[in-house]
Amino acid sequence: MSDKEHQERASEPNLPISIPSNAWVALAIISGLALVTMYGETMVLPAIPDFIKDFDISYNTSSWILSTYLIAGAVMTPIAGKLSDIYGKKKILLIVMIIYSSGMLAGGFANTFWFMIVARIAQGVGMSMFPIGFGVVRDIFPVRKLAMAQGIFTSTFFGGAVVGLLAGATIILNYGWHATFFSVFPIAVGLALIMTRFIKVTQSKQENDTQSTKIDLKGAIALSITVILFLMGLSYLQDMAYGNMVPIVFFPASAASMLVFVAIEKRTTHPLIDLKLLTNKVLLPSNIIIMTVGISTFMVYQTIPILIRSPQPLGFGGDPLSIANVQLPFMIVSLLVSATSGFFLSKVGNFRLTALGTIICAIGFFSILAFHSTEFMISATLTIISVGLSFSIVGAFNIVLMRSPQEASGISLGMTVLLALVGNSIGPSLAGMYQQMNQDTVPKFTGTFPTAQAYYDIFLTAAIISLLSIVLVITLSKSIKYMQEPVGAN
């Protein structure tokens, strides 16, 4: 559907809207892909303490099991978005799912930390399916039904997380963590095969334009190096506390790589990232809001499994099912709120929903800072966070979705997911840093475990970062007048 058609349908509120049956079928398949991808992400959370033990790695190193997955997704997201605009969303989505399925199969056979890292990189490529999936939804649904379709698609993120927590914990407890990866592989392959048969997406003008088929490989390499160097420096930042100053070198190196990337993008005819989209006064704060709430959330993601399974008195001495029980209310509430996000959007609008979400998020993170001495308290505060997270993500994503020009929807949404994944990658690294810096022993247990100070520092940092999203909402409110202007306009 062209921008003109979108505008025409939007300007005629009384016109009956007909949604073809194949659109619902495509939405169901795309949502299934999102569900299985999120299942693969959350199923490993209860196993983080097992990875530390089985691979004999430190807490900061264990953060790479989450971060590597997210880094790969962050690097591949804009690349896949660009490729989908050129070669077609369906074709690139199928390739992404093949790589993802291969990574899942490899994860089941992983017997060393580095083998697991390679598998997680392949799995992380699967994260780049999200902006393509959003683009498919935008292509097949009328503009007045986009919020509803987006809400259904977004709800599958949390639906997959619910399944991942419950099924993952059960499988880990009874069959070991290797089996969790094997459980995903056949489902992912099956969905990919169904997608080839039933999803039909009309190629856009850019996809048929042979002049736009050049890939910005130099920009892709520079962007990859920038993200990886920055996150490497952040992941090992805690080593500076022990006199190792090597990690600080990564930050200026990352900055230099970023300058090279910007220079490449300004000169190339067909850039990987449209810098006008990136710096738009509405899109930029919306993207950073998504990024900041991701940092705080994934700090908690990395922390809760270790807190629950660490022996008393430094933890709760639980098992994988205990982790699932604590985090399950978070996932269920997120699922319910996201599924009804279309209703909330229609009542309060994108901006107000985003603003409300950031405020509730901040309340939730300060609550977990104050109340995390029992599993029930943690579960209750996570529920508050889940409401705020759902509101802010759905609202901000919908702002980006509605403000991005369709001919560059893959690139724009790719950048949004890129920033989200970068934020998500930062979270585990920060949590691992605090856990590594504050450890103690427990009688009758081998090894060391994070102390109460580590958890306090983690939750305090998450709470402070959540305040930044509120500042960004204020910035967004000042720029809201530009929402009627074309994106990228001078």
C-alpha positions, 0 to 999 in steps of 0.5 A: 500500500502506497503512502497516498493510499494510506493517506486516502484511507486515513482521511475517510474515517467513515469508509468501511475497511476490508481486510483480506483473509490473506492479511490475517494469515500472514499476520498469524505466520509473522507473529508465530515467527516472532513468538518462536524467536522470543521463546528462544531468547527467554528460554536461556534465562533460567540457565544462566547460572548453569552456563556459569558453572558448566563453562567455568566462566565469570559473571561478567563473561556470562553476560556475553551469552545474552549480549552476543545474541543481542549484538548480532541482532543489532548489527544485522538489523539495519543490514537486513532492513536495507536488504528487505527494501531492495530484494523483498521482505519475504525473501530476506525474512526466509534467509534470516530464519534459516540462519536462526534455525541453524544457530538453534541447532548448533546451540543444542550441541554446544559444549564450550563457551566459544561454541555457544557464542558462535551459536548465539551469534547465528541466533541473534541474526534472527532478531533482525526479523522484527523490523521486516515483520513490522514492514510486512504488517504495514504493507498488508494492513490499512493504516486505520488497522495498523495499531490493532495489527501491531498490537497483535504482533507485539503481543507475541513477543511477550507470548513467546517470553511466557512460553520460553520461561515456562517451557525453558525452565521445565526442560532445563530442570528435567532434561538440561539446557541443551534440550531447550535449543533442540526444542526450538529447531523443528518449530522454526523450520516448520514456520519458515516452510509455511511462510514460503507457501502462504505469505505474499507481499507485493514488491515496493517500487524500491524493490523493483528499482535496479538502481538501488540494489547496491549494498553499502558494505563499507557502511555495514562493516563500519557500523558493525565495528562501532557497535562491537567495540563499544559493547566490548568496552562496556562489558569489560569496564569492571576490569578497570577497578582491578587496574586493567586500563585496556577496556578504556581503549575500546571507547575512543576506537568505537567513536573513531569507527562511528566517525568513519561510518558517518563519513561513509554514509554521507558520501554513498549514493545508497546509504545503509542508514538514512541520517535524516531519518536518524536525526528526525526530531520525532523519531530520534527521541522515540528511538532513544526511549526504546533504547533506555527502557531496554537497558534497564529491563535487560539489567534486570533480566541478567540479574534475576536468575542469578539472584534466585538461584544463588544460595542463601543468604546471598540469594534465594536458593531456588531452581529454574522453575523458581525463576520462571515463577518470579518472572511469569507475572511480568511476562503475562501482564506484558502479554495482556497489555500489549494485546490490548495496546490498540485499545489504549492507543485509540483512547490516549494516542501514541505520545500519551501512551509512551509518556505514561509508560515511561513514568510507570517504568520509573516507578517500577524500577525504583520499587524493585530497588526498594523492595527485592528482599523476597521473591514475592516483592520482586515479582510484584515490582516486575509486574509494575515494570511490565505495564510501563514497558509495554506502554512505552514500547508500543507507543514509541514503536507506533510513533516510528511506524507511523512517521517512517516513509514506506519506501524506507520503512525497512531502514527506519524500523531497522534503526529502531530495532538496532537502538533497542538491541544496543540498549538491551546489550548494554543491560547485561554488561552493566549487570555483569560488571556489578556482579563481578565487582561485588562477590562473596563466598557461602559456606558449603558451596564452591565458588563466589556469588554476588552480594547484596551490594551488587544487586543494590547497585544494579537496581539503582542504576536501572532506576536512574536510567529509567528517569532518562526516558522521562526526560526524553518524553519531555523532549518529544512533547516539544517536538510533537508539532513536527509530526505533521511534517514529512519525515526528513524534510528540511 
